[in-house]
Amino acid sequence: MKNTFKYIIRLVVLFMAFSCSNSSDDSPTFGPTELPDAIQASFDFTISPSDPKVLLLNNTTEYYLPYTGVWDYGNGSSAIADGAGVKEVTYDTPGRYTISLTVSSDGITNTISKDIIVDEIGICLNAVCGSVNTASLKGAATTFSVGTITRSPYVAAGGKHIEILKNEFNNLTSEYEMKMNIMYPSEGNYDFSAGDAIVGFAQANDMNVHGHALIWHNATPSWVENFSGTDAEFEAMVEDYITTTLNHYKGKVRSWDVVNEAFEDGTGHPLRNSVFRQKMGDDYIKKCFQFARNADPDVILFYNDYNMASSPTKRQAMFNLVDELGDLIDGVGAQMHISYNGPSAANIQAVADGTVSRNLKLHFAELDIRANPEEDTSLTSLSSDRANAQKDKFKEVVQIYNAIPLDNKFALTVWGVRDNESWLLDFWGVPEWPLMFDEDYNKKPAYAGFLEGLE
Ligand code: XIL
């Protein structure tokens, strides 16, 4: 059966090659006939929601010919032939295990391996061990990090703010103190003190840090905007800034937004004519990613931008850039500054699909959900109808994120803890309640929506 199928495929390929070589001048021409790629093994896994010691393994290999698969669970048991459906494997002894899947077809064999770490409690999420608390956002989100932002004065003040950070979140972003205007206020003088306070707090509390953002037109110090040297000196300065910053945070910051919001919103979404573009050229983004990659090959590099869901044309512009960056980029940061009534689930899904199809990590970044996009200035509180509509949108966003393959998962970051601290209040200048906690640190329906999105 397998051989018959193989010969049919070969006949089809031969027929195509023959018909192309005889095509007349006005018929479509074809390039050289391409043979299908060799088989590539692939699998993903999740931790069982009912037992933290059980791994659910899923063979995701796709091939046009029938193939056989063999698992090595890495736990000393003998090789197991792959069958249909998800495999449940128990790991109850702490340690590191290498799981391999070997697939074979048409005389070609390919193997893929992935490591997991197991502690006394069970399989460690994203290889981060520690007790799992399903009564929190980070405890419930078993396959990705849950992030939020902070400021160095909040960390220094302690109290309820840091209690919530520690209980609920495991990925921390500096709201504004790890941007260029703060880290590099004058030529030759770096100031990492505020960022260090945030990173130190995160490290002390087992949180990952997402670095945001190396290059952003809205946080460029004035000495850079008015740079007096040559273009070559400007580029050398940017390389020094990126290298110095990544070296400073090496091993402490897991990921960086290298460039933030490079595209215009208007027709065609051209690159903003920032000082970086003016002095370094249209490929300044690629240069910045290369500087970052050279400085720290292990850190995860993102491009981050807004309206990725609501504007299909801007989304396409962003994916075109991502395709040009090739191996220099690891992930897409889609800022999720959205509203209770839009963008649609289909448009949010399109961001996920475009990222997954490129084998990149997805960061649903900067999530806040406007409850008052109509900008009604007479509102003095959040109505329960709106609170519930906002809850449904939180749930929808989390559901979409949670459904992407494990390999593409990274983090979902909420842009703020309490409603009254949201940047949107200043940005729109109207009453707003866009986050999951109210002014008194009470959980809103939005918080329950987040949890429900994970069910
Ligand atoms: C905002 C912060 O929340 C403010 O505190 C700061 O004054 C300006 O920046 N997109 C981004 C974020 O990428 O860095 C912005 O954060 C919000 C919009």
Residues whose N, C-alpha, C, O or C-beta is under 5 A from the ligand:
A	BS01	XIL	E175 Y176 W423
